Amino acid sequence: MPKTKIIIQGPFLEKADLCEPVLRSLPEWFGIEEANLHYLDAIDRLPTFLALNGNQVMGFLTILQHYPKSAEVFVTGVLPQYHRRGIGRALMRKAEAYLSQQGVEYLQVKTLSESHPDEGYAQTRTFYLAMGFQPLEELKTLWDEANPALLLVKKL
């Protein structure tokens, strides 16, 4: 497969229309329509970074700043055909650089806990650990008992 030229741009607001095809290409991670609509609304309101190949959006990452010194990776996704090609890593680095410039010191992300046997989310956790995040707490009822959340944090 030819090497993909990764260009990361942003942060932008009001890019849900560009991110929606990526979100919908990942039903294993984003299969709940009510949650998808919530994510798309957030993408329009929150700073979002885009991974581009020409005019094609290959992936995105949206951040939510909770306090002056802390933020969250609110939602992120990469088209399946571009997985494992450095796009998620490049998006994360760009978001972290931006947040550091804003004085943010801590970044968090929530994902499905390892107590739920899901191979896709095992890959997600492996990615976050490789990016320097550390597990902080399992939140068994944040979403619901069938989907325990894992809170991971990173000092920027």
C-alpha positions in Angstrom: 0.0 0.0 0.0 1.5 3.4 -0.9 2.5 5.7 1.9 -0.2 8.1 2.8 0.7 11.8 3.1 -0.8 12.9 6.4 -1.7 16.5 6.8 -3.2 17.5 10.2 -5.2 20.8 10.3 -7.1 22.6 13.0 -8.5 23.2 15.4 -11.8 23.9 13.6 -15.4 24.3 14.7 -18.5 23.2 12.7 -16.9 20.2 11.0 -19.5 17.5 11.8 -20.4 17.2 8.1 -16.8 16.2 7.3 -16.4 13.9 10.3 -19.7 12.1 10.1 -18.5 9.7 7.3 -15.6 8.7 9.5 -17.8 8.2 12.5 -20.3 6.1 10.5 -17.5 3.9 9.0 -16.7 2.6 12.5 -19.9 0.9 13.7 -18.0 -1.4 16.0 -17.0 1.7 18.0 -19.9 4.0 17.1 -23.0 1.9 16.8 -25.4 3.7 19.0 -27.3 6.4 17.0 -28.2 8.5 20.0 -24.5 8.7 21.0 -23.5 9.5 17.4 -25.8 12.4 17.2 -24.3 13.7 20.5 -20.8 13.3 19.1 -21.8 15.2 15.9 -23.3 18.0 17.9 -20.1 18.2 19.9 -17.9 18.2 16.8 -19.7 21.3 15.6 -19.1 23.1 19.0 -15.7 21.9 20.1 -12.2 22.2 18.7 -11.6 19.5 16.1 -8.5 18.4 14.2 -8.7 16.8 10.8 -6.3 14.4 9.1 -6.5 15.1 5.4 -5.3 13.4 2.3 -6.0 16.0 -0.3 -9.7 16.8 0.3 -10.5 13.5 1.9 -10.9 13.4 5.7 -9.1 10.3 6.9 -9.7 10.9 10.6 -10.5 13.5 13.2 -10.0 14.2 16.9 -12.3 16.5 19.0 -11.3 17.9 22.4 -13.3 19.2 25.3 -11.6 21.5 27.8 -13.1 21.0 31.2 -10.9 23.5 33.2 -8.0 25.8 32.3 -5.5 23.0 33.1 -7.4 19.9 31.9 -9.0 18.6 28.7 -10.4 15.4 27.3 -10.2 13.6 24.0 -13.9 13.7 23.5 -14.2 11.7 20.3 -11.8 10.5 17.7 -11.9 8.2 14.7 -9.9 7.2 11.6 -11.3 5.5 8.5 -10.8 1.8 8.7 -8.6 1.6 5.6 -6.2 4.0 7.2 -5.9 2.3 10.6 -2.3 1.5 11.8 -0.7 4.1 9.5 0.1 6.8 12.0 -2.9 9.0 11.6 -4.3 8.6 15.1 -0.8 9.3 16.5 -0.5 12.4 14.3 -3.9 13.7 15.4 -3.1 13.2 19.0 0.3 14.9 18.8 -1.3 17.9 17.1 -4.0 18.2 19.7 -1.5 17.8 22.6 0.7 20.5 21.1 -2.3 22.8 20.8 -3.5 22.1 24.3 0.0 22.7 25.7 0.1 26.1 24.1 -3.2 26.8 25.8 -1.6 26.0 29.2 -3.4 22.6 29.6 -1.4 20.2 31.7 -3.6 17.1 31.8 -5.4 15.2 29.1 -7.9 12.4 29.7 -9.8 10.0 27.6 -12.6 7.5 28.4 -12.9 4.2 26.6 -14.4 0.8 27.2 -12.7 -1.0 30.1 -10.7 -4.2 29.8 -13.3 -5.9 31.9 -15.5 -5.9 28.8 -14.1 -8.5 26.3 -14.1 -6.5 23.1 -11.2 -6.9 20.6 -11.7 -3.5 19.0 -11.5 -1.7 22.3 -8.5 -3.7 23.3 -6.8 -2.1 20.3 -8.1 1.3 21.4 -6.6 0.8 24.9 -3.3 -0.3 23.4 -3.2 2.9 21.3 -3.8 5.1 24.3 -1.2 3.3 26.4 1.3 3.7 23.5 0.5 7.4 23.5 1.5 7.7 27.1 -1.9 7.6 28.8 -2.2 5.7 32.1 -5.3 4.0 33.5 -6.7 6.0 36.4 -10.1 4.4 37.2 -12.7 2.0 36.0 -16.1 3.7 36.0 -18.5 0.8 36.0 -21.8 2.8 35.7 -20.7 5.9 33.8 -22.3 4.6 30.6 -24.1 1.5 31.9 -23.2 -1.7 33.7 -22.8 -3.6 30.4 -20.2 -1.0 29.1 -17.8 -0.1 31.9 -15.7 2.9 31.2 -11.9 3.2 31.7 -10.6 6.7 32.5 -7.0 7.2 31.3 -4.9 10.3 31.9 -1.7 11.9 30.6 0.4 14.8 31.8 1.3 17.0 28.9 
